[in-house]
Amino acid sequence: MEFLEARRLTGPNVLWDKESAILDVSCTAAEADHLIPYCENQVRVMLDAVGWQNESITHIRLAGGVSIAFSAPIDALYAASSIAEWAWACCDTEFNDAPAPDFSATVTEISDAIAEEINPPLMALEQAAITNEKSFLWDDDDVSVGLGSGSECWPFRELPAPDAVNWPAIHDIPVGIVTGTNGKTTTVRIVKHMLQLAGKNVGLSCTDWISVNDRIIDRDDWSGPGGARMILRQKDVDVAILETARGGLLRRGLGVSKAEAAVITNIAEDHLGDFGSQSLEELLNIKWVVSHAVAAAGYLILNADDELLVKKSEEFDGTIVWFSLSDGSPIICAHVESGGVAFVYSGENLVRLEGSQREVICAARDIPITLAAAAAHNIANSLAAAALTEKLGLSLVDISAGLTTMSQDANPGRSNLHSVNGFKVLVDFAHNPEAMQALFAMARAIPAKRTSLCFGQAGDRTDEQIKELARSAWSIGLDMVNVAELESYARGRAPGKVFEIIRDELLSCGAREEQIRYFRTESESFDAALEWAKEGDLVVILDLGRDSNVQEKLKNTR
């Protein structure tokens, strides 16, 4: 039994929709049977001692242990985290024979922390926002009411009295959320392009940057709740698109409490092994948190080709919109027959279905990022984007115009096909098995005299996963393989170890020694592949590190 972490949950999360403090403990299932009741009792004792008798306690059992959470006032969550730490100290005494903490001293210490941390104007403003039915966002630095163009924001310790706020001028804006394992960034980029083309001022937070229309505010990973809050406080935004990744959902919760529509693209193996996401079921539960924002009044947009999402959908009481690469899907057919809405790939077209209505949006081959319909995963991303933008107010005419003008230059690093000196270069940031399979399928569909692949793999994959990647890669029909060391993704493996596994598996698949080359960096690997290629060839670049400047190199080479 081991303490992992005590932290704040500042929004809807895998346990519930309440702001909370949470305690993560690594333990066996048998140990959890004893830990949970004892720990929850200790938490209740301390909550009562500091005057928080009305707060609630909950827990969730996980593959690697248990998380125990309790609600607390939002202006004292740091103090609440101290309660979680004290509760663990009690458990450590009970189960690991550690020294017992001083109860009286801890009560005094936490009570003092609460007195220092509380912010009555914050609580008053939150209650006023609830009364006036306006959105309320807060963090350590700022507090805001309303969203986007209808928002007002103040420093955390300089808040107005509720009656000083012009509540009739405060309003919300449409919000769309996108999560899932693969396709999140591409989908939000498509949606942003479609909405902007339709004349909207679009705020976007994603893994690569935060922006308003084409104005990039900051380049970084802004796919957590901090990015959501930042974009929702921009006064020149009238619709917001929030890419929402696993890490932020797990560590802090969802950045907003409500949205017009939320997309879950798919659930596949990615970053499994971290506490709280050690299985596909746990990963699904993390992604499913976005459904909380649309349960009461909104749309949950799901991939009907994903079995996990189909099964999980039975728990959702709100309105679902499905998308699928098959119009013959039993899920789609039953949904449409009952009056539901679905977006499907039918024949060669993207089609909207509702009851007996069947409306063609556009041909898949006319969407540039599908590479003439060779990139099936981008057809799926386009369907998800079409469903989301419709629920954000676009017509099918606007949706068609947006999809058919979505260029690969607006989606850098995702399934980009370049023509360079008579040969083609396919670039993608595929970082997990499912994404790589999609890339390899796309590569097979592109005619070429010879094919070269540049890739590497993170050290936190198992040997068998790395071998499976090598087998899948070789099945493309490769003539040359450039394997790069991914030093920043070694995850404890010695230099060259991942390469050895890939090389040995490629040799067992029939590759010759001279067809396998090893490079210290991705940049060196890419340079060598471009020098190797001749007219009619295809170079496939898996740009996992995203620090090789490959996009800039290709622009300068064309």
C-alpha positions as a Python dict, from the first residue, in 0.01 Angstrom:
ca = {
    (1, 'M'): (0, 0, 0),
    (2, 'E'): (158, 325, -113),
    (3, 'F'): (63, 693, -120),
    (4, 'L'): (70, 834, -473),
    (5, 'E'): (-76, 1183, -465),
    (6, 'A'): (-322, 1424, -310),
    (7, 'R'): (-451, 1696, -542),
    (8, 'R'): (-745, 1918, -638),
    (9, 'L'): (-1020, 1832, -885),
    (10, 'T'): (-1149, 2163, -1019),
    (11, 'G'): (-1424, 2041, -1253),
    (12, 'P'): (-1636, 1739, -1354),
    (13, 'N'): (-1424, 1424, -1328),
    (14, 'V'): (-1430, 1045, -1333),
    (15, 'L'): (-1579, 1026, -985),
    (16, 'W'): (-1851, 1293, -1001),
    (17, 'D'): (-1923, 1653, -1104),
    (18, 'K'): (-1810, 1814, -779),
    (19, 'E'): (-1500, 2021, -706),
    (20, 'S'): (-1299, 1803, -472),
    (21, 'A'): (-977, 1698, -310),
    (22, 'I'): (-863, 1349, -410),
    (23, 'L'): (-628, 1093, -262),
    (24, 'D'): (-467, 833, -489),
    (25, 'V'): (-334, 516, -324),
    (26, 'S'): (-163, 222, -489),
    (27, 'C'): (-282, -104, -334),
    (28, 'T'): (-425, -447, -407),
    (29, 'A'): (-798, -511, -428),
    (30, 'A'): (-786, -688, -91),
    (31, 'E'): (-604, -395, 68),
    (32, 'A'): (-862, -156, -80),
    (33, 'D'): (-1138, -344, 102),
    (34, 'H'): (-984, -233, 433),
    (35, 'L'): (-844, 100, 319),
    (36, 'I'): (-1163, 254, 178),
    (37, 'P'): (-1387, 244, 489),
    (38, 'Y'): (-1103, 339, 723),
    (39, 'C'): (-983, 629, 508),
    (40, 'E'): (-1332, 764, 444),
    (41, 'N'): (-1400, 755, 816),
    (42, 'Q'): (-1082, 954, 886),
    (43, 'V'): (-1177, 1208, 620),
    (44, 'R'): (-1520, 1248, 780),
    (45, 'V'): (-1364, 1302, 1121),
    (46, 'M'): (-1144, 1583, 990),
    (47, 'L'): (-1422, 1739, 781),
    (48, 'D'): (-1636, 1758, 1093),
    (49, 'A'): (-1347, 1898, 1295),
    (50, 'V'): (-1290, 2191, 1055),
    (51, 'G'): (-1661, 2267, 1020),
    (52, 'W'): (-1729, 2105, 682),
    (53, 'Q'): (-2002, 1867, 798),
    (54, 'N'): (-2209, 1895, 478),
    (55, 'E'): (-1941, 1778, 237),
    (56, 'S'): (-1968, 1442, 57),
    (57, 'I'): (-1720, 1156, 16),
    (58, 'T'): (-1687, 907, -270),
    (59, 'H'): (-1433, 665, -414),
    (60, 'I'): (-1348, 467, -724),
    (61, 'R'): (-1164, 136, -743),
    (62, 'L'): (-896, 121, -1009),
    (63, 'A'): (-672, -147, -1152),
    (64, 'G'): (-376, -17, -953),
    (65, 'G'): (-549, 89, -634),
    (66, 'V'): (-815, 335, -528),
    (67, 'S'): (-899, 706, -547),
    (68, 'I'): (-1092, 861, -257),
    (69, 'A'): (-1242, 1206, -307),
    (70, 'F'): (-1444, 1448, -101),
    (71, 'S'): (-1616, 1772, -194),
    (72, 'A'): (-1495, 2103, -52),
    (73, 'P'): (-1553, 2476, -105),
    (74, 'I'): (-1376, 2597, -416),
    (75, 'D'): (-1198, 2870, -222),
    (76, 'A'): (-1027, 2619, 10),
    (77, 'L'): (-923, 2326, -210),
    (78, 'Y'): (-557, 2354, -115),
    (79, 'A'): (-655, 2312, 249),
    (80, 'A'): (-878, 2024, 142),
    (81, 'S'): (-576, 1858, -18),
    (82, 'S'): (-405, 1881, 319),
    (83, 'I'): (-696, 1687, 467),
    (84, 'A'): (-637, 1416, 205),
    (85, 'E'): (-269, 1403, 301),
    (86, 'W'): (-360, 1376, 670),
    (87, 'A'): (-606, 1096, 594),
    (88, 'W'): (-327, 907, 420),
    (89, 'A'): (-97, 962, 721),
    (90, 'C'): (-366, 796, 934),
    (91, 'C'): (-386, 505, 688),
    (92, 'D'): (-9, 478, 687),
    (93, 'T'): (-22, 441, 1065),
    (94, 'E'): (-304, 188, 1055),
    (95, 'F'): (-169, -34, 777),
    (96, 'N'): (204, 34, 755),
    (97, 'D'): (291, 101, 1122),
    (98, 'A'): (407, 458, 1049),
    (99, 'P'): (411, 718, 1329),
    (100, 'A'): (66, 859, 1406),
    (101, 'P'): (-4, 1222, 1308),
    (102, 'D'): (-105, 1469, 1579),
    (103, 'F'): (-481, 1518, 1537),
    (104, 'S'): (-516, 1840, 1739),
    (105, 'A'): (-216, 2003, 1574),
    (106, 'T'): (-343, 1905, 1230),
    (107, 'V'): (-691, 2047, 1300),
    (108, 'T'): (-533, 2377, 1401),
    (109, 'E'): (-302, 2380, 1100),
    (110, 'I'): (-578, 2304, 849),
    (111, 'S'): (-822, 2547, 1011),
    (112, 'D'): (-559, 2820, 984),
    (113, 'A'): (-502, 2729, 618),
    (114, 'I'): (-876, 2750, 549),
    (115, 'A'): (-898, 3092, 719),
    (116, 'E'): (-613, 3219, 504),
    (117, 'E'): (-741, 3067, 182),
    (118, 'I'): (-1115, 3146, 191),
    (119, 'N'): (-1242, 3410, -47),
    (120, 'P'): (-1599, 3521, 43),
    (121, 'P'): (-1632, 3746, -267),
    (122, 'L'): (-1551, 3441, -483),
    (123, 'M'): (-1825, 3235, -324),
    (124, 'A'): (-2073, 3522, -349),
    (125, 'L'): (-1996, 3572, -717),
    (126, 'E'): (-2032, 3199, -786),
    (127, 'Q'): (-2374, 3194, -620),
    (128, 'A'): (-2483, 3501, -816),
    (129, 'A'): (-2373, 3337, -1142),
    (130, 'I'): (-2579, 3030, -1055),
    (131, 'T'): (-2879, 3247, -970),
    (132, 'N'): (-2846, 3439, -1298),
    (133, 'E'): (-2784, 3117, -1494),
    (134, 'K'): (-2445, 3233, -1625),
    (135, 'S'): (-2126, 3032, -1662),
    (136, 'F'): (-1868, 3070, -1387),
    (137, 'L'): (-1497, 2993, -1434),
    (138, 'W'): (-1222, 3025, -1177),
    (139, 'D'): (-858, 2937, -1123),
    (140, 'D'): (-570, 3056, -907),
    (141, 'D'): (-529, 3378, -1103),
    (142, 'D'): (-865, 3484, -1251),
    (143, 'V'): (-1238, 3454, -1209),
    (144, 'S'): (-1491, 3509, -1488),
    (145, 'V'): (-1864, 3499, -1557),
    (146, 'G'): (-2012, 3436, -1899),
    (147, 'L'): (-1811, 3297, -2190),
    (148, 'G'): (-1617, 3451, -2477),
    (149, 'S'): (-1770, 3773, -2607),
    (150, 'G'): (-2018, 3766, -2322),
    (151, 'S'): (-1763, 3728, -2044),
    (152, 'E'): (-1618, 3953, -1777),
    (153, 'C'): (-1299, 3861, -1594),
    (154, 'W'): (-1127, 3983, -1276),
    (155, 'P'): (-817, 3895, -1074),
    (156, 'F'): (-883, 3626, -813),
    (157, 'R'): (-845, 3865, -517),
    (158, 'E'): (-1008, 4171, -679),
    (159, 'L'): (-1365, 4057, -734),
    (160, 'P'): (-1668, 4286, -757),
    (161, 'A'): (-1976, 4257, -543),
    (162, 'P'): (-2244, 4055, -726),
    (163, 'D'): (-2478, 4357, -755),
    (164, 'A'): (-2200, 4553, -928),
    (165, 'V'): (-2200, 4311, -1221),
    (166, 'N'): (-2411, 4401, -1526),
    (167, 'W'): (-2574, 4058, -1544),
    (168, 'P'): (-2797, 4131, -1848),
    (169, 'A'): (-2482, 4200, -2052),
    (170, 'I'): (-2325, 3868, -1948),
    (171, 'H'): (-2391, 3574, -2178),
    (172, 'D'): (-2246, 3244, -2291),
    (173, 'I'): (-2128, 3136, -2635),
    (174, 'P'): (-2159, 2798, -2809),
    (175, 'V'): (-1895, 2550, -2694),
    (176, 'G'): (-1785, 2227, -2861),
    (177, 'I'): (-1562, 1968, -2693),
    (178, 'V'): (-1356, 1700, -2869),
    (179, 'T'): (-1184, 1408, -2697),
    (180, 'G'): (-1085, 1051, -2781),
    (181, 'T'): (-764, 863, -2847),
    (182, 'N'): (-697, 946, -3211),
    (183, 'G'): (-819, 1224, -3436),
    (184, 'K'): (-880, 1491, -3170),
    (185, 'T'): (-643, 1753, -3308),
    (186, 'T'): (-739, 1695, -3671),
    (187, 'T'): (-1108, 1714, -3584),
    (188, 'V'): (-1079, 2043, -3393),
    (189, 'R'): (-871, 2190, -3676),
    (190, 'I'): (-1140, 2092, -3928),
    (191, 'V'): (-1412, 2237, -3707),
    (192, 'K'): (-1221, 2559, -3654),
    (193, 'H'): (-1173, 2599, -4031),
    (194, 'M'): (-1541, 2530, -4103),
    (195, 'L'): (-1669, 2774, -3844),
    (196, 'Q'): (-1423, 3045, -3943),
    (197, 'L'): (-1515, 3006, -4311),
    (198, 'A'): (-1878, 3055, -4209),
    (199, 'G'): (-1790, 3391, -4055),
    (200, 'K'): (-1752, 3295, -3690),
    (201, 'N'): (-1479, 3422, -3458),
    (202, 'V'): (-1342, 3090, -3337),
    (203, 'G'): (-1149, 3028, -3018),
    (204, 'L'): (-947, 2706, -3022),
    (205, 'S'): (-752, 2530, -2749),
    (206, 'C'): (-564, 2217, -2856),
    (207, 'T'): (-244, 2017, -2811),
    (208, 'D'): (-43, 2252, -3034),
    (209, 'W'): (-164, 2601, -2948),
    (210, 'I'): (-439, 2831, -2829),
    (211, 'S'): (-577, 3074, -3086),
    (212, 'V'): (-854, 3305, -3197),
    (213, 'N'): (-911, 3257, -3569),
    (214, 'D'): (-559, 3277, -3717),
    (215, 'R'): (-410, 3466, -3423),
    (216, 'I'): (-204, 3224, -3215),
    (217, 'I'): (-194, 3335, -2853),
    (218, 'D'): (53, 3071, -2736),
    (219, 'R'): (219, 2760, -2879),
    (220, 'D'): (209, 2476, -2628),
    (221, 'D'): (-11, 2188, -2521),
    (222, 'W'): (-331, 2366, -2417),
    (223, 'S'): (-562, 2062, -2422),
    (224, 'G'): (-635, 2079, -2049),
    (225, 'P'): (-876, 2286, -1839),
    (226, 'G'): (-633, 2580, -1829),
    (227, 'G'): (-650, 2613, -2207),
    (228, 'A'): (-1030, 2588, -2199),
    (229, 'R'): (-1060, 2868, -1946),
    (230, 'M'): (-813, 3090, -2128),
    (231, 'I'): (-994, 3070, -2461),
    (232, 'L'): (-1335, 3111, -2298),
    (233, 'R'): (-1221, 3444, -2151),
    (234, 'Q'): (-1125, 3596, -2488),
    (235, 'K'): (-1366, 3880, -2562),
    (236, 'D'): (-1335, 3840, -2940),
    (237, 'V'): (-1456, 3477, -2942),
    (238, 'D'): (-1815, 3391, -3035),
    (239, 'V'): (-1775, 3011, -3056),
    (240, 'A'): (-1517, 2794, -2877),
    (241, 'I'): (-1371, 2454, -2967),
    (242, 'L'): (-1191, 2272, -2689),
    (243, 'E'): (-965, 1973, -2752),
    (244, 'T'): (-970, 1780, -2428),
    (245, 'A'): (-699, 1524, -2353),
    (246, 'R'): (-674, 1240, -2105),
    (247, 'G'): (-418, 1407, -1878),
    (248, 'G'): (-620, 1715, -1793),
    (249, 'L'): (-940, 1516, -1743),
    (250, 'L'): (-764, 1278, -1507),
    (251, 'R'): (-563, 1528, -1305),
    (252, 'R'): (-800, 1825, -1279),
    (253, 'G'): (-1129, 1738, -1445),
    (254, 'L'): (-1321, 1908, -1725),
    (255, 'G'): (-1262, 2279, -1784),
    (256, 'V'): (-1630, 2364, -1835),
    (257, 'S'): (-1950, 2234, -1683),
    (258, 'K'): (-2170, 2262, -1993),
    (259, 'A'): (-2138, 2263, -2373),
    (260, 'E'): (-2361, 2248, -2678),
    (261, 'A'): (-2195, 1933, -2812),
    (262, 'A'): (-1912, 1695, -2730),
    (263, 'V'): (-1736, 1442, -2955),
    (264, 'I'): (-1559, 1122, -2853),
    (265, 'T'): (-1369, 1008, -3161),
    (266, 'N'): (-1262, 660, -3046),
    (267, 'I'): (-1103, 465, -2761),
    (268, 'A'): (-775, 284, -2827),
    (269, 'E'): (-452, 195, -2650),
    (270, 'D'): (-256, 507, -2565),
    (271, 'H'): (-64, 599, -2251),
    (272, 'L'): (-200, 294, -2072),
    (273, 'G'): (-16, 211, -1752),
    (274, 'D'): (-48, 541, -1568),
    (275, 'F'): (-247, 529, -1245),
    (276, 'G'): (-612, 576, -1333),
    (277, 'S'): (-565, 470, -1697),
    (278, 'Q'): (-425, 120, -1681),
    (279, 'S'): (-689, -37, -1905),
    (280, 'L'): (-912, 55, -2197),
    (281, 'E'): (-1209, 59, -1959),
    (282, 'E'): (-1040, 314, -1733),
    (283, 'L'): (-937, 521, -2036),
    (284, 'L'): (-1298, 510, -2160),
    (285, 'N'): (-1423, 634, -1824),
    (286, 'I'): (-1181, 927, -1838),
    (287, 'K'): (-1290, 1030, -2188),
    (288, 'W'): (-1655, 980, -2094),
    (289, 'V'): (-1631, 1273, -1852),
    (290, 'V'): (-1708, 1507, -2144),
    (291, 'S'): (-2057, 1357, -2159),
    (292, 'H'): (-2132, 1531, -1828),
    (293, 'A'): (-2121, 1869, -2005),
    (294, 'V'): (-2394, 1778, -2254),
    (295, 'A'): (-2613, 1541, -2053),
    (296, 'A'): (-2875, 1796, -1957),
    (297, 'A'): (-2904, 2001, -2277),
    (298, 'G'): (-2669, 1915, -2558),
    (299, 'Y'): (-2550, 1646, -2797),
    (300, 'L'): (-2303, 1364, -2743),
    (301, 'I'): (-2143, 1271, -3076),
    (302, 'L'): (-2004, 917, -3081),
    (303, 'N'): (-1826, 683, -3321),
    (304, 'A'): (-2060, 393, -3399),
    (305, 'D'): (-1763, 188, -3525),
    (306, 'D'): (-1609, 180, -3176),
    (307, 'E'): (-1744, -111, -2972),
    (308, 'L'): (-1648, 40, -2638),
    (309, 'L'): (-1837, 361, -2713),
    (310, 'V'): (-2140, 171, -2838),
    (311, 'K'): (-2160, -28, -2515),
    (312, 'K'): (-2096, 276, -2295),
    (313, 'S'): (-2368, 474, -2473),
    (314, 'E'): (-2630, 261, -2296),
    (315, 'E'): (-2550, 458, -1978),
    (316, 'F'): (-2621, 796, -2137),
    (317, 'D'): (-2969, 947, -2096),
    (318, 'G'): (-2915, 1251, -2318),
    (319, 'T'): (-2923, 1295, -2696),
    (320, 'I'): (-2670, 1102, -2905),
    (321, 'V'): (-2562, 1172, -3262),
    (322, 'W'): (-2369, 885, -3421),
    (323, 'F'): (-2112, 889, -3700),
    (324, 'S'): (-1981, 589, -3891),
    (325, 'L'): (-1785, 480, -4197),
    (326, 'S'): (-2071, 239, -4273),
    (327, 'D'): (-2431, 338, -4338),
    (328, 'G'): (-2524, -28, -4286),
    (329, 'S'): (-2410, -30, -3924),
    (330, 'P'): (-2681, -187, -3705),
    (331, 'I'): (-2631, 94, -3454),
    (332, 'I'): (-2685, 355, -3726),
    (333, 'C'): (-2988, 181, -3873),
    (334, 'A'): (-3165, 142, -3539),
    (335, 'H'): (-3081, 497, -3436),
    (336, 'V'): (-3209, 654, -3757),
    (337, 'E'): (-3525, 440, -3761),
    (338, 'S'): (-3609, 574, -3415),
    (339, 'G'): (-3575, 933, -3539),
    (340, 'G'): (-3212, 998, -3445),
    (341, 'V'): (-2950, 1184, -3646),
    (342, 'A'): (-2638, 1020, -3790),
    (343, 'F'): (-2353, 1120, -4021),
    (344, 'V'): (-2219, 836, -4236),
    (345, 'Y'): (-1991, 748, -4523),
    (346, 'S'): (-2216, 598, -4787),
    (347, 'G'): (-2089, 495, -5128),
    (348, 'E'): (-1846, 776, -5203),
    (349, 'N'): (-2024, 1048, -5006),
    (350, 'L'): (-2061, 1190, -4657),
    (351, 'V'): (-2432, 1179, -4580),
    (352, 'R'): (-2658, 1308, -4305),
    (353, 'L'): (-2937, 1070, -4203),
    (354, 'E'): (-3249, 1149, -4002),
    (355, 'G'): (-3554, 929, -4019),
    (356, 'S'): (-3630, 883, -4390),
    (357, 'Q'): (-3424, 1188, -4488),
    (358, 'R'): (-3093, 1133, -4663),
    (359, 'E'): (-2890, 1446, -4742),
    (360, 'V'): (-2557, 1429, -4923),
    (361, 'I'): (-2297, 1667, -4779),
    (362, 'C'): (-2010, 1613, -5023),
    (363, 'A'): (-1796, 1345, -5184),
    (364, 'A'): (-1514, 1213, -4966),
    (365, 'R'): (-1264, 1255, -5249),
    (366, 'D'): (-1344, 1629, -5256),
    (367, 'I'): (-1215, 1673, -4900),
    (368, 'P'): (-841, 1744, -4946),
    (369, 'I'): (-726, 1587, -4619),
    (370, 'T'): (-877, 1250, -4717),
    (371, 'L'): (-618, 1223, -4998),
    (372, 'A'): (-883, 1132, -5256),
    (373, 'A'): (-1061, 911, -5000),
    (374, 'A'): (-745, 704, -4929),
    (375, 'A'): (-729, 831, -4568),
    (376, 'A'): (-1028, 655, -4411),
    (377, 'H'): (-948, 793, -4066),
    (378, 'N'): (-982, 1148, -4199),
    (379, 'I'): (-1317, 1059, -4351),
    (380, 'A'): (-1421, 958, -3999),
    (381, 'N'): (-1277, 1281, -3856),
    (382, 'S'): (-1468, 1478, -4119),
    (383, 'L'): (-1792, 1304, -4023),
    (384, 'A'): (-1733, 1390, -3657),
    (385, 'A'): (-1658, 1751, -3752),
    (386, 'A'): (-1972, 1771, -3965),
    (387, 'A'): (-2188, 1646, -3678),
    (388, 'L'): (-2028, 1886, -3431),
    (389, 'T'): (-2055, 2195, -3650),
    (390, 'E'): (-2418, 2123, -3730),
    (391, 'K'): (-2495, 2119, -3358),
    (392, 'L'): (-2304, 2447, -3329),
    (393, 'G'): (-2534, 2605, -3587),
    (394, 'L'): (-2388, 2549, -3936),
    (395, 'S'): (-2601, 2451, -4234),
    (396, 'L'): (-2510, 2155, -4455),
    (397, 'V'): (-2409, 2405, -4723),
    (398, 'D'): (-2162, 2565, -4482),
    (399, 'I'): (-2041, 2223, -4371),
    (400, 'S'): (-1978, 2112, -4729),
    (401, 'A'): (-1792, 2433, -4807),
    (402, 'G'): (-1576, 2392, -4499),
    (403, 'L'): (-1488, 2028, -4559),
    (404, 'T'): (-1401, 2072, -4926),
    (405, 'T'): (-1168, 2364, -4854),
    (406, 'M'): (-989, 2207, -4557),
    (407, 'S'): (-632, 2180, -4686),
    (408, 'Q'): (-348, 1978, -4538),
    (409, 'D'): (-160, 2305, -4476),
    (410, 'A'): (-425, 2380, -4213),
    (411, 'N'): (-353, 2041, -4052),
    (412, 'P'): (28, 2019, -4028),
    (413, 'G'): (176, 1687, -3920),
    (414, 'R'): (-146, 1492, -3973),
    (415, 'S'): (-161, 1278, -4289),
    (416, 'N'): (17, 1536, -4506),
    (417, 'L'): (116, 1424, -4857),
    (418, 'H'): (381, 1635, -5029),
    (419, 'S'): (527, 1617, -5381),
    (420, 'V'): (904, 1666, -5371),
    (421, 'N'): (1127, 1644, -5680),
    (422, 'G'): (910, 1383, -5846),
    (423, 'F'): (850, 1163, -5541),
    (424, 'K'): (592, 1180, -5262),
    (425, 'V'): (638, 1227, -4888),
    (426, 'L'): (366, 1123, -4644),
    (427, 'V'): (403, 1279, -4296),
    (428, 'D'): (202, 1196, -3987),
    (429, 'F'): (229, 1230, -3610),
    (430, 'A'): (111, 875, -3541),
    (431, 'H'): (199, 791, -3182),
    (432, 'N'): (0, 482, -3088),
    (433, 'P'): (-80, 146, -3252),
    (434, 'E'): (-420, 241, -3398),
    (435, 'A'): (-290, 567, -3548),
    (436, 'M'): (6, 387, -3700),
    (437, 'Q'): (-222, 124, -3855),
    (438, 'A'): (-423, 404, -4016),
    (439, 'L'): (-102, 558, -4152),
    (440, 'F'): (18, 225, -4291),
    (441, 'A'): (-320, 160, -4458),
    (442, 'M'): (-299, 502, -4620),
    (443, 'A'): (57, 432, -4741),
    (444, 'R'): (-56, 106, -4905),
    (445, 'A'): (-317, 300, -5104),
    (446, 'I'): (-59, 536, -5258),
    (447, 'P'): (106, 397, -5577),
    (448, 'A'): (486, 402, -5563),
    (449, 'K'): (787, 243, -5735),
    (450, 'R'): (967, 205, -5403),
    (451, 'T'): (864, 286, -5046),
    (452, 'S'): (1075, 398, -4751),
    (453, 'L'): (962, 439, -4392),
    (454, 'C'): (1118, 664, -4126),
    (455, 'F'): (1002, 582, -3777),
    (456, 'G'): (1091, 505, -3417),
    (457, 'Q'): (904, 400, -3108),
    (458, 'A'): (878, 510, -2747),
    (459, 'G'): (1042, 293, -2486),
    (460, 'D'): (729, 258, -2275),
    (461, 'R'): (576, 14, -2525),
    (462, 'T'): (618, -356, -2451),
    (463, 'D'): (856, -565, -2661),
    (464, 'E'): (559, -735, -2826),
    (465, 'Q'): (396, -400, -2914),
    (466, 'I'): (721, -284, -3073),
    (467, 'K'): (747, -611, -3268),
    (468, 'E'): (387, -576, -3386),
    (469, 'L'): (466, -225, -3509),
    (470, 'A'): (763, -359, -3706),
    (471, 'R'): (551, -635, -3862),
    (472, 'S'): (278, -390, -3959),
    (473, 'A'): (534, -153, -4107),
    (474, 'W'): (694, -424, -4317),
    (475, 'S'): (353, -527, -4453),
    (476, 'I'): (337, -198, -4646),
    (477, 'G'): (592, -342, -4888),
    (478, 'L'): (902, -151, -4782),
    (479, 'D'): (1227, -116, -4969),
    (480, 'M'): (1410, 83, -4701),
    (481, 'V'): (1355, 137, -4328),
    (482, 'N'): (1513, 426, -4135),
    (483, 'V'): (1483, 376, -3760),
    (484, 'A'): (1555, 677, -3540),
    (485, 'E'): (1642, 687, -3172),
    (486, 'L'): (1374, 878, -2980),
    (487, 'E'): (1590, 992, -2692),
    (488, 'S'): (1322, 1200, -2519),
    (489, 'Y'): (1083, 903, -2532),
    (490, 'A'): (1331, 636, -2410),
    (491, 'R'): (1128, 582, -2089),
    (492, 'G'): (1420, 401, -1922),
    (493, 'R'): (1536, 188, -2216),
    (494, 'A'): (1905, 196, -2303),
    (495, 'P'): (2007, 371, -2627),
    (496, 'G'): (1966, 141, -2924),
    (497, 'K'): (1749, -113, -2743),
    (498, 'V'): (1425, -24, -2921),
    (499, 'F'): (1611, -29, -3254),
    (500, 'E'): (1742, -379, -3182),
    (501, 'I'): (1389, -509, -3125),
    (502, 'I'): (1263, -345, -3446),
    (503, 'R'): (1562, -465, -3650),
    (504, 'D'): (1536, -826, -3532),
    (505, 'E'): (1163, -836, -3605),
    (506, 'L'): (1210, -684, -3952),
    (507, 'L'): (1477, -944, -4029),
    (508, 'S'): (1240, -1220, -3922),
    (509, 'C'): (980, -1073, -4162),
    (510, 'G'): (1223, -1106, -4453),
    (511, 'A'): (1407, -775, -4457),
    (512, 'R'): (1775, -771, -4548),
    (513, 'E'): (2037, -608, -4328),
    (514, 'E'): (2110, -342, -4589),
    (515, 'Q'): (1742, -240, -4591),
    (516, 'I'): (1755, -131, -4226),
    (517, 'R'): (1938, 185, -4119),
    (518, 'Y'): (1979, 333, -3772),
    (519, 'F'): (2001, 705, -3688),
    (520, 'R'): (2052, 893, -3366),
    (521, 'T'): (1788, 1155, -3447),
    (522, 'E'): (1468, 1177, -3648),
    (523, 'S'): (1612, 1469, -3843),
    (524, 'E'): (1906, 1258, -3965),
    (525, 'S'): (1666, 978, -4056),
    (526, 'F'): (1445, 1210, -4260),
    (527, 'D'): (1741, 1370, -4440),
    (528, 'A'): (1872, 1027, -4541),
    (529, 'A'): (1530, 917, -4670),
    (530, 'L'): (1493, 1230, -4883),
    (531, 'E'): (1840, 1172, -5031),
    (532, 'W'): (1750, 808, -5105),
    (533, 'A'): (1421, 880, -5282),
    (534, 'K'): (1392, 900, -5660),
    (535, 'E'): (1112, 985, -5900),
    (536, 'G'): (800, 778, -5836),
    (537, 'D'): (901, 673, -5483),
    (538, 'L'): (710, 722, -5157),
    (539, 'V'): (874, 827, -4831),
    (540, 'V'): (660, 776, -4521),
    (541, 'I'): (769, 985, -4223),
    (542, 'L'): (636, 911, -3877),
    (543, 'D'): (725, 1236, -3703),
    (544, 'L'): (677, 1126, -3343),
    (545, 'G'): (915, 1373, -3184),
    (546, 'R'): (774, 1672, -3376),
    (547, 'D'): (1107, 1851, -3327),
    (548, 'S'): (1271, 1766, -3659),
    (549, 'N'): (1143, 2068, -3858),
    (550, 'V'): (1034, 1824, -4129),
    (551, 'Q'): (749, 2051, -4243),
    (552, 'E'): (991, 2340, -4295),
    (553, 'K'): (1238, 2115, -4476),
    (554, 'L'): (972, 1995, -4717),
    (555, 'K'): (857, 2350, -4789),
    (556, 'N'): (1214, 2448, -4875),
    (557, 'T'): (1266, 2138, -5090),
    (558, 'R'): (950, 2161, -5302),
}
